[in-house]
Amino acid sequence: MGGFRLQSLVANAKQLMKQNNKHQRDVPKGYLAVYVGEIQRKRFVVPLSYLDQPLFQDLLRRSEEEFGFNHPMGGLTIPCCEEAFVCLTTQLRVS
């Protein structure tokens, strides 16, 4: 994947945050609310710095493939199981 497409994914994630401000009211500055799960979705609040991480960018690509930029929860929806997401974010925290 080229750098332009990756920049587009990150830019679209940030745009989605702005468009869905009502879902972000209780999210601290510098963080993003995401909805994770394959069937039932759980809300997580993650640092914006994750948008720069290759592992998280892979989730953004999967999200784009499944939902385009029309997210059913009103916020960024990530189509993976909750356990995998928790494992990934744990890796990002320690790196």
N, CA, C and O of each residue as an XYZ file, in Angstrom:
380
protein
N       0.859     -1.177      0.000
C       0.000      0.000      0.000
C       0.892      1.222      0.000
O       1.862      1.290      0.755
N       0.571      2.175     -0.833
C       1.360      3.383     -0.932
C       1.100      4.335      0.212
O       0.105      4.231      0.928
N       2.034      5.276      0.365
C       1.910      6.270      1.417
C       0.674      7.127      1.273
O       0.069      7.522      2.269
N       0.286      7.424      0.019
C      -0.895      8.267     -0.202
C      -2.149      7.604      0.343
O      -2.959      8.257      1.001
N      -2.320      6.315      0.077
C      -3.513      5.603      0.560
C      -3.528      5.564      2.078
O      -4.584      5.726      2.689
N      -2.368      5.351      2.698
C      -2.284      5.323      4.146
C      -2.636      6.680      4.730
O      -3.359      6.754      5.723
N      -2.139      7.746      4.136
C      -2.489      9.086      4.597
C      -3.987      9.304      4.472
O      -4.596      9.955      5.321
N      -4.581      8.765      3.420
C      -6.017      8.885      3.209
C      -6.787      8.175      4.320
O      -7.785      8.703      4.810
N      -6.338      6.986      4.724
C      -6.999      6.255      5.799
C      -6.964      7.043      7.099
O      -7.980      7.159      7.784
N      -5.805      7.583      7.440
C      -5.660      8.352      8.675
C      -6.492      9.626      8.593
O      -7.169      9.986      9.556
N      -6.445     10.314      7.449
C      -7.224     11.540      7.273
C      -8.717     11.253      7.386
O      -9.451     12.030      7.996
N      -9.169     10.157      6.809
C     -10.586      9.805      6.884
C     -10.992      9.430      8.302
O     -12.113      9.724      8.715
N     -10.110      8.790      9.051
C     -10.406      8.473     10.451
C     -10.565      9.761     11.249
O     -11.477      9.877     12.068
N      -9.683     10.728     11.014
C      -9.774     12.003     11.717
C     -11.035     12.766     11.299
O     -11.675     13.406     12.133
N     -11.389     12.702     10.023
C     -12.602     13.359      9.543
C     -13.835     12.742     10.186
O     -14.772     13.450     10.555
N     -13.831     11.421     10.319
C     -14.948     10.737     10.959
C     -15.104     11.216     12.394
O     -16.226     11.372     12.878
N     -13.985     11.453     13.083
C     -14.046     11.971     14.452
C     -14.750     13.320     14.482
O     -15.596     13.556     15.344
N     -14.415     14.195     13.564
C     -15.016     15.529     13.530
C     -16.504     15.455     13.215
O     -17.301     16.178     13.813
N     -16.881     14.589     12.285
C     -18.275     14.467     11.874
C     -19.138     13.897     12.984
O     -20.324     14.215     13.069
N     -18.568     13.071     13.824
C     -19.327     12.397     14.860
C     -18.977     12.935     16.235
O     -18.790     12.172     17.183
N     -18.891     14.227     16.334
C     -18.497     14.894     17.558
C     -19.404     14.538     18.728
O     -18.933     14.477     19.864
N     -20.685     14.302     18.487
C     -21.598     13.979     19.579
C     -21.213     12.678     20.264
O     -21.490     12.505     21.450
N     -20.576     11.756     19.540
C     -20.138     10.497     20.119
C     -18.787     10.657     20.808
O     -18.347      9.750     21.515
N     -18.131     11.779     20.616
C     -16.784     11.991     21.120
C     -16.747     12.947     22.308
O     -15.664     13.247     22.812
N     -17.886     13.428     22.764
C     -17.913     14.455     23.812
C     -17.180     14.046     25.075
O     -16.505     14.871     25.690
N     -17.298     12.804     25.469
C     -16.674     12.367     26.710
C     -15.278     11.774     26.497
O     -14.738     11.110     27.382
N     -14.705     12.018     25.326
C     -13.379     11.507     25.005
C     -12.359     12.620     25.250
O     -12.501     13.720     24.715
N     -11.337     12.340     26.051
C     -10.328     13.376     26.322
C      -9.595     13.809     25.055
O      -9.485     13.053     24.090
N      -9.104     15.022     25.082
C      -8.325     15.536     23.951
C      -7.126     14.615     23.726
O      -6.465     14.186     24.672
N      -6.864     14.322     22.452
C      -5.752     13.446     22.107
C      -6.140     11.977     22.048
O      -5.279     11.112     21.885
N      -7.437     11.688     22.182
C      -7.924     10.312     22.150
C      -9.056     10.180     21.143
O      -9.610     11.175     20.677
N      -9.388      8.948     20.816
C     -10.409      8.623     19.832
C     -11.244      7.461     20.348
O     -10.698      6.479     20.850
N     -12.551      7.564     20.230
C     -13.424      6.441     20.570
C     -13.588      5.561     19.340
O     -13.845      6.053     18.242
N     -13.437      4.265     19.533
C     -13.650      3.299     18.455
C     -14.583      2.211     18.972
O     -14.659      1.958     20.175
N     -15.285      1.577     18.052
C     -16.188      0.480     18.382
C     -15.601     -0.792     17.788
O     -15.299     -0.854     16.597
N     -15.445     -1.801     18.631
C     -14.739     -3.022     18.246
C     -15.638     -4.229     18.466
O     -16.330     -4.334     19.479
N     -15.614     -5.128     17.507
C     -16.343     -6.383     17.646
C     -16.865     -6.838     16.314
O     -17.046     -6.044     15.391
N     -17.105     -8.122     16.222
C     -17.600     -8.677     14.975
C     -19.124     -8.670     14.928
O     -19.705     -8.440     13.867
N     -19.776     -8.917     16.054
C     -21.241     -8.899     16.104
C     -21.692     -7.818     17.078
O     -22.282     -6.815     16.675
N     -21.414     -8.025     18.345
C     -21.722     -7.006     19.346
C     -20.477     -6.141     19.517
O     -19.371     -6.659     19.667
N     -20.658     -4.838     19.493
C     -19.508     -3.935     19.510
C     -19.351     -3.258     20.866
O     -20.326     -2.865     21.506
N     -18.099     -3.136     21.280
C     -17.759     -2.494     22.540
C     -16.951     -1.234     22.237
O     -16.129     -1.218     21.321
N     -17.191     -0.194     23.006
C     -16.515      1.089     22.799
C     -15.207      1.106     23.583
O     -15.161      0.748     24.760
N     -14.136      1.536     22.894
C     -12.826      1.730     23.498
C     -12.374      3.149     23.201
O     -12.739      3.719     22.173
N     -11.588      3.714     24.088
C     -10.995      5.032     23.867
C      -9.488      4.815     23.773
O      -8.858      4.317     24.706
N      -8.922      5.201     22.625
C      -7.493      4.966     22.363
C      -6.800      6.277     22.027
O      -7.437      7.217     21.550
N      -5.498      6.343     22.273
C      -4.750      7.566     21.935
C      -4.685      7.778     20.418
O      -4.597      6.817     19.653
N      -4.730      9.034     19.998
C      -4.599      9.353     18.571
C      -3.259      8.887     18.012
O      -3.138      8.652     16.810
N      -2.267      8.754     18.864
C      -0.946      8.302     18.403
C      -1.015      6.912     17.775
O      -0.137      6.548     16.993
N      -2.046      6.127     18.103
C      -2.201      4.810     17.483
C      -2.403      4.913     15.975
O      -2.090      3.973     15.243
N      -2.921      6.043     15.506
C      -3.153      6.208     14.060
C      -1.848      6.147     13.269
O      -1.867      5.893     12.064
N      -0.727      6.376     13.930
C       0.581      6.325     13.267
C       1.216      4.943     13.312
O       2.253      4.727     12.685
N       0.628      4.014     14.031
C       1.221      2.693     14.221
C       0.777      1.718     13.131
O      -0.415      1.613     12.845
N       1.734      1.001     12.516
C       1.395      0.060     11.440
C       0.349     -0.982     11.833
O      -0.522     -1.302     11.024
N       0.411     -1.516     13.045
C      -0.578     -2.514     13.461
C      -1.982     -1.922     13.496
O      -2.944     -2.568     13.080
N      -2.099     -0.699     13.991
C      -3.402     -0.046     14.049
C      -3.860      0.350     12.648
O      -5.051      0.287     12.345
N      -2.931      0.753     11.803
C      -3.271      1.116     10.428
C      -3.826     -0.079      9.671
O      -4.669      0.078      8.787
N      -3.358     -1.273     10.014
C      -3.915     -2.477      9.399
C      -5.387     -2.629      9.768
O      -6.202     -3.024      8.935
N      -5.726     -2.313     11.022
C      -7.135     -2.349     11.429
C      -7.951     -1.306     10.679
O      -9.101     -1.558     10.319
N      -7.364     -0.134     10.439
C      -8.061      0.906      9.673
C      -8.343      0.429      8.248
O      -9.415      0.693      7.703
N      -7.386     -0.268      7.654
C      -7.590     -0.807      6.297
C      -8.725     -1.828      6.291
O      -9.566     -1.826      5.393
N      -8.743     -2.692      7.291
C      -9.819     -3.684      7.386
C     -11.166     -3.002      7.579
O     -12.178     -3.427      7.021
N     -11.165     -1.952      8.368
C     -12.389     -1.196      8.601
C     -12.881     -0.560      7.307
O     -14.074     -0.586      7.005
N     -11.951      0.010      6.547
C     -12.321      0.630      5.272
C     -12.870     -0.411      4.302
O     -13.843     -0.151      3.594
N     -12.249     -1.588      4.269
C     -12.710     -2.640      3.365
C     -14.125     -3.099      3.717
O     -14.936     -3.363      2.829
N     -14.414     -3.193      5.005
C     -15.730     -3.693      5.414
C     -16.817     -2.623      5.386
O     -17.935     -2.883      4.942
N     -16.490     -1.416      5.860
C     -17.505     -0.385      6.021
C     -17.355      0.802      5.084
O     -18.245      1.651      5.023
N     -16.246      0.881      4.351
C     -15.967      2.120      3.639
C     -15.804      3.188      4.704
O     -15.063      2.989      5.667
N     -16.464      4.288      4.557
C     -16.412      5.297      5.613
C     -17.813      5.606      6.109
O     -18.107      6.718      6.548
N     -18.676      4.590      6.031
C     -20.029      4.670      6.560
C     -20.092      3.723      7.751
O     -20.380      2.537      7.588
N     -19.825      4.238      8.942
C     -19.713      3.396     10.128
C     -21.048      3.347     10.869
O     -21.591      4.386     11.245
N     -21.575      2.142     11.076
C     -22.911      1.977     11.635
C     -23.071      2.483     13.070
O     -24.188      2.799     13.477
N     -22.004      2.567     13.834
C     -22.113      2.979     15.229
C     -21.998      4.496     15.385
O     -22.147      5.017     16.490
N     -21.735      5.201     14.296
C     -21.579      6.647     14.389
C     -20.172      7.058     14.727
O     -19.868      8.250     14.755
N     -19.319      6.117     14.982
C     -17.904      6.350     15.253
C     -17.108      5.319     14.484
O     -17.682      4.454     13.823
N     -15.824      5.400     14.563
C     -14.966      4.468     13.842
C     -15.222      3.050     14.343
O     -15.043      2.766     15.527
N     -15.638      2.168     13.450
C     -15.949      0.783     13.791
C     -14.852     -0.113     13.242
O     -14.516     -0.044     12.060
N     -14.298     -0.953     14.104
C     -13.204     -1.840     13.710
C     -13.690     -3.278     13.769
O     -14.075     -3.766     14.832
N     -13.671     -3.964     12.613
C     -14.218     -5.320     12.532
C     -13.218     -6.399     12.944
O     -12.688     -7.116     12.095
N     -12.964     -6.513     14.233
C     -12.146     -7.619     14.725
C     -12.690     -8.011     16.084
O     -13.458     -7.263     16.690
N     -12.297     -9.175     16.564
C     -12.805     -9.597     17.865
C     -12.156     -8.755     18.970
O     -11.028     -8.278     18.842
N     -12.897     -8.597     20.028
C     -12.447     -7.755     21.142
C     -11.108     -8.228     21.702
O     -10.248     -7.406     22.020
N     -10.924     -9.534     21.826
C      -9.678    -10.080     22.379
C      -8.481     -9.700     21.527
O      -7.432     -9.343     22.063
N      -8.620     -9.771     20.202
C      -7.521     -9.409     19.302
C      -7.198     -7.923     19.424
O      -6.029     -7.537     19.400
N      -8.232     -7.084     19.555
C      -8.023     -5.649     19.692
C      -7.283     -5.333     20.995
O      -6.352     -4.528     21.003
N      -7.694     -5.961     22.079
C      -7.036     -5.738     23.369
C      -5.573     -6.181     23.293
O      -4.689     -5.493     23.804
N      -5.322     -7.306     22.668
C      -3.945     -7.799     22.500
C      -3.113     -6.801     21.698
O      -1.981     -6.489     22.069
N      -3.678     -6.303     20.600
C      -2.965     -5.347     19.751
C      -2.676     -4.055     20.499
O      -1.556     -3.546     20.433
N      -3.654     -3.518     21.203
C      -3.427     -2.254     21.905
C      -2.450     -2.439     23.065
O      -1.728     -1.509     23.422
N      -2.425     -3.633     23.651
C      -1.433     -3.906     24.692
C      -0.032     -3.861     24.095
O       0.892     -3.325     24.707
N       0.126     -4.423     22.902
C       1.423     -4.377     22.213
C       1.822     -2.939     21.918
O       2.988     -2.577     22.068
N       0.868     -2.120     21.501
C       1.171     -0.732     21.168
C       1.570      0.061     22.415
O       2.410      0.957     22.334
N       0.989     -0.254     23.536
C       1.316      0.461     24.787
C       2.723      0.177     25.256
O       3.377      1.064     25.803
N       3.206     -1.036     25.058
C       4.529     -1.408     25.576
C       5.650     -1.100     24.588
O       6.826     -1.147     24.949
N       5.295     -0.787     23.354
C       6.343     -0.503     22.363
C       6.717      0.956     22.316
O       7.583      1.347     21.533
